[in-house]
């Protein structure tokens, strides 16, 4: 039996019997990328879960009964909802309440910063809001 040639008959690389897989360096690179990706997910997912809790609390203000009459009542209702959801890190100045023609406009704008690697941080900017109709306005 003749040994297989090291080059295929077409002259384009090794014969199929001599194909090799990824080298050790490639496998280490893939493993490092996977670990970095998982680490990043562990930082990002809680931030977005917290934002979802804040967004839900803000959106629930539109269904309040009785309808709040002023910004103090809106802030108190939002504070209670955030407390139930375990959110204690929202600064007071992040919540803005403005009276408009048909109701109250509530907007919440805040940032979250998480340390990532070395001197690199991840900065998340969130904005959510709702309009609370008053005086029977829809």
C-alpha positions in Angstrom: 0.0 0.0 0.0 1.3 3.4 -0.9 1.5 6.3 1.7 -0.9 9.2 1.1 0.7 12.2 -0.4 1.0 15.3 1.8 -0.5 17.5 -0.9 -3.8 16.8 -2.6 -4.0 16.1 -6.2 -5.4 19.6 -6.9 -2.5 21.2 -5.2 -4.6 23.2 -2.8 -3.5 22.3 0.7 -3.1 19.0 2.6 -5.1 16.0 1.8 -8.2 15.4 3.8 -6.6 12.6 5.8 -4.0 15.1 7.2 -6.4 17.8 8.3 -5.8 19.2 11.8 -8.1 20.9 14.3 -7.6 24.2 16.1 -4.3 24.6 17.9 -3.8 25.0 21.6 -3.4 28.8 21.2 -6.7 29.1 19.3 -8.5 27.0 22.0 -7.1 29.3 24.7 -8.2 32.4 22.7 -11.8 31.0 22.4 -11.8 30.1 26.1 -10.6 33.6 27.1 -13.3 35.2 24.9 -16.0 33.0 26.4 -14.9 33.8 30.0 -14.8 37.5 29.1 -18.3 37.3 27.6 -19.8 35.5 30.6 -18.1 38.0 33.0 -19.6 40.9 31.0 -23.1 39.2 31.1 -22.8 38.9 34.9 -22.3 42.7 35.0 -24.9 43.7 32.4 -27.9 41.5 33.3 -28.5 42.9 36.8 -28.3 46.4 35.5 -31.0 45.8 33.0 -33.1 43.8 35.4 -33.0 46.8 37.8 -34.0 49.1 35.0 -36.9 46.8 34.1 -38.1 47.0 37.7 -37.9 50.8 37.6 -39.6 51.0 34.2 -42.4 48.8 35.5 -42.9 50.9 38.6 -43.0 54.1 36.6 -45.5 52.7 34.1 -47.7 51.5 36.9 -48.1 55.2 38.0 -50.6 55.7 35.1 -53.1 53.3 36.8 -53.0 54.9 40.2 -56.4 55.2 42.0 -57.0 57.9 43.2 -55.0 59.9 40.7 -52.2 61.9 42.3 -52.7 65.7 42.3 -49.2 66.9 42.7 -45.5 65.9 42.3 -45.2 65.0 46.0 -47.9 62.4 45.7 -46.3 61.0 42.5 -42.9 60.8 44.1 -44.3 59.1 47.2 -46.2 56.5 45.1 -43.1 55.8 43.0 -40.9 55.5 46.1 -43.3 52.9 47.5 -43.3 50.9 44.3 -39.5 51.0 44.1 -39.2 49.9 47.7 -41.5 46.9 47.0 -39.2 45.9 44.1 -36.1 46.3 46.2 -34.8 49.4 44.3 -33.0 51.7 46.8 -30.4 53.3 44.6 -32.4 55.7 42.5 -31.4 59.3 43.4 -34.2 61.8 44.2 -33.1 64.2 41.4 -33.5 61.4 38.8 -37.3 61.7 39.0 -38.8 64.8 37.3 -42.5 65.6 37.5 -44.0 68.3 35.4 -47.6 69.5 35.1 -48.8 69.6 31.5 -52.2 70.5 29.9 -53.8 67.1 30.5 -52.0 65.7 33.5 -48.6 65.1 35.0 -45.5 64.0 33.0 -43.2 61.8 35.0 -39.7 61.1 33.6 -36.9 59.2 35.2 -33.4 59.7 33.8 -30.4 58.0 35.5 -27.0 56.4 34.8 -25.5 53.2 36.1 -21.8 52.6 36.0 -20.1 49.3 36.5 -16.4 48.6 36.7 -15.4 46.2 33.9 -11.6 45.6 33.5 -8.6 47.7 34.5 -9.5 51.3 34.0 -12.5 50.6 31.8 -16.1 51.0 33.1 -19.4 50.3 31.5 -21.8 53.2 31.5 -25.5 52.7 31.1 -27.9 55.6 30.5 -31.6 55.0 31.1 -34.6 57.1 30.4 -38.2 56.1 31.1 -41.4 58.1 31.6 -45.2 58.1 31.7 -48.0 60.6 31.4 -50.6 60.5 34.2 -53.9 61.9 33.1 -55.7 64.1 35.6 -59.2 65.7 35.7 -60.6 62.9 33.4 -58.2 63.6 30.6 -57.2 60.6 28.6 
